[in-house]
Amino acid sequence: MAIHHHIHAVFYANGQTHQKSYPISRLIGGLWQQLTNGDGFFHICEPQDKFEFNLGKVVDHRDKSAINGIRYVISYLAKDEQKPFGVISGCNVPLPPSRRGRPRNTKL
């Protein structure tokens, strides 16, 4: 029996250039298949009513409830007790907010 590895990944995209998650998810899946020479599979998880939070939507950086929802989903995907070799993760540090342009008036 062949051993298959199983991973979860969460990607962030700039909401000013990507308003929909599906096209970028397909792009990432295609890159994964290229990287694995066609041996890798990917699955785009569709939002369901039973899910606590939907990762496939644009989140305003000031929306604390949505940010906490993202944290919840990531903590669920990274449960230590289900990882015999521990959690392997990587991240990049977000750039500080730019003060260029007209100030936004959106209130959350």
C-alpha positions as CSV (number, residue, x, y, z in Angstrom):
1,M,0.0,0.0,0.0
2,A,1.4,3.4,-1.0
3,I,1.8,6.1,1.7
4,H,0.1,9.4,0.8
5,H,0.8,12.6,2.6
6,H,-2.1,14.9,3.5
7,I,-1.6,18.6,4.0
8,H,-3.8,21.6,4.6
9,A,-2.8,25.1,3.4
10,V,-4.3,28.5,3.8
11,F,-3.3,31.2,1.4
12,Y,-3.8,35.0,1.6
13,A,-4.4,37.1,-1.5
14,N,-4.6,40.8,-1.9
15,G,-8.3,41.6,-1.8
16,Q,-7.8,44.7,-4.0
17,T,-6.7,42.4,-6.9
18,H,-8.6,39.1,-6.0
19,Q,-12.2,39.5,-5.0
20,K,-13.1,35.8,-5.6
21,S,-11.2,32.8,-4.1
22,Y,-12.1,30.2,-6.7
23,P,-9.9,31.4,-9.6
24,I,-6.8,31.7,-7.4
25,S,-7.6,28.4,-5.7
26,R,-7.6,26.7,-9.2
27,L,-4.3,28.4,-10.0
28,I,-2.7,27.1,-6.8
29,G,-4.1,23.7,-7.5
30,G,-2.7,23.7,-11.0
31,L,0.7,24.7,-9.7
32,W,0.6,21.9,-7.1
33,Q,-0.1,19.4,-9.9
34,Q,2.8,20.7,-11.9
35,L,5.1,20.7,-8.9
36,T,4.2,17.0,-8.1
37,N,4.4,16.0,-11.8
38,G,0.7,15.1,-11.8
39,D,0.9,12.9,-8.7
40,G,-0.5,15.4,-6.3
41,F,-4.2,16.1,-5.7
42,F,-6.0,19.1,-4.4
43,H,-9.4,19.8,-3.1
44,I,-11.1,23.2,-2.9
45,C,-13.3,23.1,0.2
46,E,-16.7,24.5,-0.5
47,P,-18.3,26.5,2.4
48,Q,-21.0,24.6,4.3
49,D,-23.5,25.7,6.9
50,K,-21.7,23.5,9.6
51,F,-18.5,25.4,9.2
52,E,-17.8,28.1,11.8
53,F,-16.1,30.4,9.3
54,N,-15.8,30.8,5.5
55,L,-12.2,31.4,4.4
56,G,-13.3,32.1,0.8
57,K,-14.3,35.7,1.3
58,V,-12.5,39.0,1.4
59,V,-11.7,40.1,5.0
60,D,-11.2,43.7,5.9
61,H,-8.1,44.2,8.1
62,R,-10.2,46.0,10.7
63,D,-12.8,43.3,11.1
64,K,-11.7,41.7,14.3
65,S,-14.5,39.1,14.2
66,A,-13.4,37.9,10.7
67,I,-9.7,37.8,11.8
68,N,-10.6,35.7,14.8
69,G,-12.6,33.4,12.4
70,I,-9.4,32.9,10.3
71,R,-7.4,32.2,13.5
72,Y,-10.0,29.6,14.5
73,V,-9.8,27.8,11.2
74,I,-6.0,27.8,11.2
75,S,-6.0,26.4,14.7
76,Y,-8.4,23.7,13.7
77,L,-6.2,22.7,10.7
78,A,-3.1,22.7,12.9
79,K,-4.2,20.5,15.8
80,D,-1.1,19.1,17.5
81,E,-2.7,15.8,18.6
82,Q,-3.3,14.8,15.0
83,K,0.2,15.5,13.9
84,P,2.7,12.7,14.8
85,F,5.6,14.7,13.6
86,G,4.4,18.1,14.9
87,V,3.0,21.0,13.1
88,I,5.1,22.3,10.2
89,S,4.3,25.8,9.3
90,G,5.7,28.9,7.6
91,C,4.5,32.4,7.3
92,N,5.6,35.8,6.1
93,V,5.3,39.0,8.0
94,P,2.6,41.4,6.6
95,L,3.8,44.7,5.5
96,P,2.8,47.7,7.7
97,P,-0.2,49.6,6.4
98,S,0.5,52.1,3.7
99,R,-0.5,55.7,4.5
100,R,-0.7,56.5,0.8
101,G,-3.9,57.5,-0.9
102,R,-7.2,58.8,0.4
103,P,-8.2,57.7,3.9
104,R,-11.0,55.2,4.0
105,N,-14.3,56.0,5.6
106,T,-15.5,52.4,6.1
107,K,-16.7,51.7,9.6
108,L,-17.0,48.2,10.9
